Structures are given as structure tokens and as C-alpha cells.
Amino acid sequence: MTAEERADLKAKIEEQIEETKVKIEEFEELSKPIAPDISLGRITRMDAINNKSVAEAALRTAKRKLGKLQHALAKIDSPDFGTCTVCKRPIQPKRIMLMPESSRCVRCASR
């Protein structure tokens, strides 16, 4: 990977980190408890509870992604960046550009 490619990737990772932080704030707002004194119909309350569960799952996923992105950003200048953690082969540059948080090649990730 060239220095220019690394710089582009670093900028992309930083951008994705900021976007993910915004998403986390939104999901935290959506996953707040539903007060029992709010007058909702029975079906509407069930929908609200279901939507809260979906938002909580999305929040967990976003937090996990943020951690991986921060790890990738910290490791981007190391010589083993872009190397699969399982098979030790290089990860395809297109995969890294698409999913910079990836630590495995397509083959190992699909196993």
C-alpha cells in the first residue's frame, strides 16, 4: 500500500468514525426507556418496545464498529496493517477501502 493510499484510507476511517459516533448518539436516543405513564395504545406500546429493541441492537453493532475503526486507525501505520489476522496473507485493497475495520481476508471472514 502506497503512502497516498494510506493517507486516503486514514481520512476515510476518520470520516467513518465521526459518522459512527453520530449514529451512536441517535441510537442511544432511540433506545431510551419507554415511560409507563405515556399514553399509548396497547399495540403502539408494543411497537415502541419492539423499536427500542431494534435500536439497542443497532447501538451495539455501531459501538462494535467504532471500536474496530479506532483500532484500525491506531494500527494503520504499522507494517502488518492490511494483513489477515488468521492466514497472514494480504487483505485485498478493495476490501480494506470498503471495510477498513476488517482484520480478515474475505476467505477467512467467510469461514
Secondary structure, DSSP 8 states (H G I E B T S, - for coil): --HHHHHHHHHHHHHHHHHHHHHHHHHHHHTS---TTS---HHHHHHHHHHHHHHHHHHHHHHHHHHHHHHHHHHTTSTTTTB-TTT--B--HHHHHH-TT--S-HHHHT-
